[in-house]
Each structure stands twice: as C-alpha cells, then as structure tokens.
Amino acid sequence: MTFDDPDLQGQILEMFAHQIEEFRRGLCETMGTEALRALLHRFKGSARGVGAFALGEALEQAEQEAANGAVPLLVTVETCLTEVSADLSKLRNL
C-alpha cells in the first residue's frame, strides 16, 4: 500500500526493476527443476505485489509445470517480462 505517495510508488517500481534483473540472472544460473520452481515462486509474489498480474499468471503456470517435473517453456514469461520492462521504462520517463 503506497497511500498514493508517488515517491514510494517509484521506489517500489525501481526495486521491482532490480528484481527483474535478478530473476533473469537466476534463470541463467538455476540448475534443476526444484531450484527453478523456487525461483519462479519467489518472483511470482513480487510480480503480483506490483500489479503485474499477467506476469504472475505466467510464472504460476511455469511453476506448476516445474512442480510436475517438466521443464517449463518460458516463452510467455519472457513476453510478459518484456512488456513489464517496457511499462517500467515508460513510467521512469514521466
């Protein structure tokens, strides 16, 4: 809850932008479906917390696939990440 405080909103979105970078690094470094599932789960909460619900849903789907032992296809996750990153960039320039 930011109580319509634009400075706090900006700080939260900046932290989320850093979490996106950490998530992408984590994808490159993660070995095994359990570690991948944990990474997806953590980032899903962050995405939903800032209102990136489509990204959260894509992460949940990938997490479920990993929980079932499958290697999830991350095309939808990447598409959502690209869209959210573009939105964050636009917000920074306001």
Secondary structure, 3 states (H helix, E strand, C coil): CCCCCHHHHHHHHHHHHHHHHHHHHHHHHCCCHHHHHHHHHHHHHHHHHCCCHHHHHHHHHHHHHHHCCCCCCCHHHHHHHHHHHHHHHHHHCC
